[in-house]
Structure formats: C-alpha cells, structure tokens
C-alpha cells in the first residue's frame, strides 16, 4: 500500500518514510505543499500523511483542493498545531485523523492501519466508471473532478443503473423502484 508523506521538516520526514517502509508500506516523501498536492492529485496513494505548516501551500489548502476535486483517500494530519480550533478545522476540511507532534511512532502506525482498514471496507461502496465516481455511502457523484448535485430520484436511478450494469431494466421496474 502506498502512503504519501507531505512534511517539510527533513528529519521528521525521513524518519516517517523509513519507519513506514520498515512496516511494509511504500512511502513517498515531499517537503512542500505544491509538490505534495501535485503528487496527491494523481490519486495513486492509499493514505496521505499531511503536515499543516508547509512552504508554498499549507495542509489546509491541500486537503481542501483534494476534497473539492473528489479525492477521498484517507488523510491523517500530523502537525504541531495542537489547539482545539486547529483540530476541528482539519477534521471539518475532510481529514480522517489528527495526530499532534511530538508523536509516538507506534501510535502513528496503529492509526495508519486503522485508516487503511476503513478505506478498504469503504472501497466496495464507491463505484467508478470512466471519469465518474459515485460514493454510495456519502451519496455523492463526481465527474471530471466536479461534484454533481442530483435530486433524490436522480441519485436513486443512477444507483439502480450502477447496481444492475449490463441488464435491460423494464420501465415498470424502474418506476416502481424510483
């Protein structure tokens, strides 16, 4: 499983990368927000570990950009910003977890495993066809990186068609279910 680390403190970044590799993960490290967002935007990661205070783009800007374009991979903020307002802000912007520096590596690994386990169980609830992603749990639709707002009936119809791909559905069945 691939983990992206966006951390500007070289020593901390190398420590994280080496430790996660020793735990059996592939870990890529970027030391500024611009490069981190570029890597994350490619969608090749199962988890992102993100600092808040970064050069060029901060962690808040990165997670906002990712969530706005439909990226749902788990994000763990690892930061020295320890006040409640910052924690709440991170979680409300879409982070899945928030860990304060200094941290215990064993705890970090436990949180990483938990987030990856949750992401695997949620993967079955996300359907992707071409450039469209439908999240059955959150009831969201993203196409070409843009969120599409559907009415309740439109969403139910889309979900039905996705669940019955390849089948010819009689009009009577559709009208009874939608």
N, C-alpha and C positions, 0 to 999 in steps of 0.2 A: 504494500500500500504506500502511496506517495503522499508525503507531507511537505507543504511549503512553509518555510520559516521566513518571516519578514522582521528582522531585528537589526538595528543599527549599531549596537554595541558588539564589536567584533568578538571579544572574548565570550560573551554570553551566547552569541550566535553559533560559534564553533562548538561550544560545549553542548548546546542543544542538538546540533546536527550530528555530532559524533555519538552522543548518547542515544539518539533515536535510531541511528544506523546500527549501533550495537544491539538495540532491541528488535532489529529485523525490519525496520522501515527504510524506504528510500526517502531521503530528506534533501531538499534543495534550499539554499540559503541566499537571500537577497538582503542588502543592507540599506536600502532606501525605499520609500513608498512608491516612487514612479516605477522602478523595476519590479517591485513586488506586485503591484497592480497589473502590470503587463503580463507577468507570469501567471498570476491567478486568473486573469481574463481568458486564458487559453483553456481553462477547465480541465486540466489534466491531474488535478490533485484531489485526494480523498479527504484532506483536512488542511486547514490553514492556521498556523500559529502566528499571531499578529501583535506587534508592539503598537502602542498608541503614538508615542513621540518619535517621529521618523523624519528624515530630510525629504524635501520636495512635496510629498503628500503624507498626511498623518493617517493613523489607523482608522479614525472616524471616517475620513474621506474614502479610504479604500473599501471598507465594508459597505458604505452607502452606495458606492459605484457598483460593487458586485451585486448587491441585493436588487438594485434598480434594473440591472440587466439580466435578472433571472438566475444568478448563481446561487445555488442552495447548499453548497458544500459547507460542512461544519466549520465554524470559526471559533478559536479559543484566543481571547485577548490575554497576553502575558505582558504585564506592564507595571511600572512603579506607581502609576496613578491609582491611589488607594482610597479615595474618598467615595462615599456612597453615591453622590451625584454622577461621578465618572462610571462607576459600575452599572448604575441604572441606564445611563446613556448608551454604554456599549451593548447592553442586552437589548435595549429598545431599538437600536440600529440594526439588530439582527444577529448579534453574537450568540453562540450557544453556550459559552462558558467564559469565565473571567478569573484569572489567577494573578495574584499580586507578587511582584518581586520584592525581596528575595523569595525564592520558592524552593521546595524540596523536589528533586527530580523524580523520585518515586511517585509522589502525588501527581506530578505532571503526566507521567506515563499512564497512571490509572485513569486520569481524565481523558487522555488521548484514546485509550482503549474503549472507554465508555462512549465517547462521541462517535468513534468509528463503528461500534456495535449498533448504536442507534441509527446511524446513517444507512447501514446495511439493511436494517429492518424496514426503514422508510423507502428504500430504493424500489421495493415492489409496488409502492403506491405512486410512483412517478412514471409516466409514460412519455416517451419521446418519439416523435415521428418527424423526420426531416428537421426543420428549424423550429418546430413547435414542441413545447414541453407542457404537460398537464400534470399538476400535482393534485392527486385525488384527495389527500388529507386536507391540504390548505385551500382546496378548490380554487386554484389559480391557473391561469393559462398565459404562457409567454411564447411569443412568436417573433423571431428575428431580434431577440433581445428586448422586446417591448411587451409590457403587460397588456393583455386584452381583457377588457371588462365585459363579462357576459351576464345576461339575466339568469335567473334561477332555471328557467325552462331551457334556455340555450345550453347551459352547463350540463344539465341532466341529459339532454340529447347528445352532446359531444361525448360525455362519459359512456353512454349506451353504445354509441358507434365504436368507440375505442375498445370497449369490452367485447364486442361482437365483430371484430375486424374480419373481413372476408366473407361474412354472412350477408345474404339478402334478407332484409327485415321487412315483413309486411307492414303496410301503413297502419293497419289496425293494432299491431303490437306496439309500434312507436307511439301512437296516440294514447294507448292505454297506459304506457309507462311514463310518458312525458306530460 
